Structure formats: C-alpha cells, structure tokens
Amino acid sequence: MPTPDLSADAPRSETPTRSLPLAGASNFRDLGGYTGHGGRQVAWRRIFRSDHLASLTPDDQARLAALGIARTVDFRGERERAQLAYLLPAVEHYQLAIEPTVVQRAIELQRDGRALTAQDAVALMQETYRGFVHENAPRFAEFFRILLAKDTPLVFHCTAGKDRTGFAAALILLTLGVPRDVVMRDYLLTNDLYRRPAMAEGHAPEEVLAVLWRVQAEFLDAALHKVDQDYGGLQTYLVDVLGVDGPAQRELAGRYLQAPHA
C-alpha cells in the first residue's frame, strides 16, 4: 500500500495525513489528530516523530522548513550521532543520548557461545524498554521540559525512530489523554513505514533481524507494565519520576490539544 502523500501546503480544510514521505527518512510522521482529554484532538503539525535525519535531501529539508519545524530532539547515543551526523539550518538541536544496548547484549550472548534466537531478541527488546522507565528517565524528563519550553514545531527521533522514539511518543500521547489502545496502534505504524537499512542484512538470522528492526506490542507493553507495576500507573510516574506535575500537564494539554475540528 503506497504511503499517503503529505504536502506541506495542503489545504487547511483537509485532514492532514499522518505520514510524510521523504527521500531520506522513512518513518517521519505527525502525532496530531488523535483524541485526548475532553474529546480534544492532538494538534496537527506541532509534534513529529522520525527515524534519523542524517540522510535528508535538500528537498526534504525544504519540506521540514515549510512545516515550520524549528527544533529537533535526538535520542541517539554518541557513536550513532557521530556515524550519522546532521545539521539543519535555523533549527535548534537537543541531544538526549540514550545509548543502544540491544546490539551489545546480543554480542555478549554470542561470545558466550549462544546462537541468538528470535526469542532471545524479543527478551532483549523487552529488557531495553523496561530500562527506558528507570535508567533513562532523566532523558525523558528533559524531553518534557523541552516540550514545555516553547511551542514551535518539533521533531524527535533516534536511529530507526521505533524504540526510544516509540516510548517517547507513547509518553506524550498518554499524557495528553490518548487511550492506550490508540497509542499502541500509533506505535505499531513503524512496521508499515520503516525501511530497514541494507547494512543490517546478513548480520543475524532473518527471524532475529525481523525482531530487532521491527516493533511488537510486547515491547511497549513491557515498559508500560513496568510503569504500572512500579508506580501504580502513569500519573505517579509522570509526577514523581519525570517531574511533569499537574500544572505542567495542564500546560501541555493547553499547548498541544485543540477542540475537535478546530
């Protein structure tokens, strides 16, 4: 099924399409349009998520500029950023490094003489997502501070735009009151959009690669269940761990939610 077109200059009367097909990124999409608190919709053209932006063409960059994107948040680790660096003119760039751990753990398993299986890969991914909740909480707390600092359009990303980015997107949408099942559907859109890089081929059995380069509901569920188990739910986690208290949540809702059909 072809990716729907998303023109920056589409008529305002039309509902924007979620995915923005770019030559240099495959998983760039808008978080707008979902129904949150009080029946209000997440505003379109304010918060975007993506895979890395290092391969954007001049045409792609012009489309992002036309969307008014003035900030990027990069969740990649130091080595990832160095290998695929980018600079967008007149755009503020925030680095919130979350080092990738799945590959390192997979290597350690192989050093121990174990052939990595699809089940191993699923377990590693779930462990990674649980780590987002605790070890990486300071980065996600800072992300919310960036969202609250100003209201210019923003795109956040990691390398594939699926795991670190996927958890960040889930946190935003849940905080804005989007139901969990809808958040999960948004999360799983990566499987329809993301193009696995050619360099990933051949480094592991296909059934393992199919786990590592895609998303599964079990991955995000592992993180959300950790939030529920350790904190009794998202609200306590937001306030006690991420520092997103009641006034901050109301500010986020006022900034990123709009009346239906507004």
N, C-alpha and C positions, 0 to 999 in steps of 0.2 A: 504494500500500500504506500503510495507516494507521500512524502512529508508535506503537510499543508503549507501553502505559501503564506508568508507573514511580511507584508510590505510595511515599511516604517511610515509611509504616507497613506496608508489605507484610510478610507472614510471613517470618521469617528462614530458614525451611526452603526457600523458593523461591529459585531463582537470580534475582538482580536483573536487570531489563532494562537495556540499556546507555543508551538514550536517555531523557532526562527532558523530556517535552513541557511547555513553559512558554508562557504567552501572550506574554511579552516577549522571548523568546530562542528561536531555532530549532535551534541546533547545540550544545546543552548535553548532554554525555554523560560517562559514567563510564569510566575507564581500567581498571577491575577485570576479573577473570575470565580474562585471557589467561595462558597457561602460560609461565613464565620459568625461571630457573636451577633445576636439580634437580627439575623437574617441579612446582615450587611455583607457585601462582596469584598473580597480582597481586591484592592485596586490594581488595574492593569497598568503595565508599563512603569512599574516602580521597583519591583524586585525580580531579578532574573537569576537563574542558576545555569551552570555550564560545565563542560569539560575544559581543559586548559586552553588558554588564549594565545599560545605562542605561535600558532600556525595561521592566524588570521591574515587574510589578504587585505590589500588596501581597500578593496570593495567592501569586505566585511567590516573593517574599521569605520568606513563611512556610514554603514548601516547602524552600527552601535552609536556613533556620534549623532545620527538622526533621531535615535531613540532617546537621546539626552543622557546617556549613561556617563556619569561623572565620577564613579567610584568602583574599584574592584577590590574584592577580598579574596586572598589567595591562601588556601589551606594546605598547600603542598609543603613537603619537607625541603630542607636546604639543598640537597642533591638534586631533587626533582626540579626545583626552580633554576638551579644552575644549568641543568641539561636543556631545559626548555624555557629560556628566559624570554620576556617580552616587555615592551614599554608602549603604552598607549598615550598619545599626545593629550594634554589637558585633562588627564584622568588621575585622581588620587588613588594610590595603590597601598593597600594594607596587607601585611604579611602576618598570618596567624598560623605558624607552622605546626602541623600535626604530622609527625614522621610516620611513613608507612611501615607497618610491622608484618603484614601477611607474608611478603616475599622472604623476609629474614627468617621467619619461623618455619616456612616451607623448606628453606635451605638447611636449617638446623635438623629438621626431620630427616632429610635426605642424607645428611652427614652421619646420622645415627643408623644409617642403613635401611631406612624405611622408604619404600616407594609411596609417593604421595597419591592418595586416592581422592575421589570426589567427596567422600565422607569426611576425610581429613580437611579438605578445603572448606567445606561447609562449617566445620567446627572452628577452624581458624578465623573465618569471616565473622562468626558469631562472637568469638572472643574479642576480635577487633572492635566490634560495635559496642560490646559491654565496656571496653576501655574508653570509648568516647564519653561515656556517662561520668566516669570518675577522673581518670588520668588527664583527659583532655578538656575537662570542664572549664578551666581558665580561658581557653581559646574561644569556646562558645559563649562564655560570659562577655568577653571582649567584643565578639561579633554583635551581640545585642546592644552593647554600648555604641558601636558604630551605627547600627540601625537607628538608634535614638538621637545621635549627634546632629543629624541634619536630614532633610527629606529628598535630596537629589537621588535620581535613579541609580541603582547599584546592581552589580553582578557579582556573585560569589562562586568560587569554583575550586576544584582540586585538579587531579590529573585526568581522570575519566569522568568526573562530575557525578559519581554514583554513590560513594560510601561516606566520606567526610562531608561532602556536599549534600548527600541524601539525608544524613542525620540533621544537618543544619536546617535544611528545608522543612523537615518534619517538625523540628522545634518551633520554627516561625509559624507554620500553618496551625499547629496545635495551640500555640499561644493566642493566635487570632481567632480561635474557636472553630476551626475547620474540623469536622468529625474524623475520627481515627481511620475509618474505612476509606474515606476520600483521600486522606493523606497517604495511605498505603497505595492507592491507585496512582497517585501522582508519582510516588517513589518508583513504582514498577514501570513507569513510562520509559525509563532508561533502556529497558530491554527492547523497546521498539525503535529507539533513536540512536543509541550509541554505536559507533563503528569501532570495533576492536582494532588496535594498530597492528600493522603487519609484523612489527618486531616481536609481537607476543607469540607468534606462531612457532610451534616446534619445541618450546622450552619445557613442555609438560604434556601429558596425555590430553587429548581433546576434551575428555569428560571433566578433567581438572580445570582446564582453561575456561570451559563453559561456566564453571562456578566462579572463578576468580574475576572474570571480565564481564559478568552479568550481576543482576541483583535478584534476591529471593526475599519473599515476605519474612522468612525465618531470620534473616539478618537484622532488619529493622525491628522486628518483634523482640529480638534478643536485647536490644538497647531499651526499648520501651518497657519490657517486662522488668529490666533491671531498675529503671526509674520507679516503677510501681512497687517492686519488692523492697527496695532500699529506702524509699522516701514516701511511700503511700500514695504516689501519684504525681502528676506533672506540676501541680500548683506548688507543692512544697519544694520540689526540685528547682523550679524557677526562682522562688524567693530565697531559699536557704543556700543554694549552690551557685546559681547563675546571677543572683543579685537583681533579678527582674521582679520588683515588688509591685504592689497594687497600682500605685501611680505610674510606674513605668509601663505596666501592661495597658493601662488606660491610654497612655500617650501613644503606644504602638497601635492600638485599635483606632485612635483618632487619626493617626497618620496614614495607616495602611488599609483601613476598611472604609468603604463608601456605601451609600444607600443603594439597594438593588436598582439596576437600570439607570444609575446616575451618569 
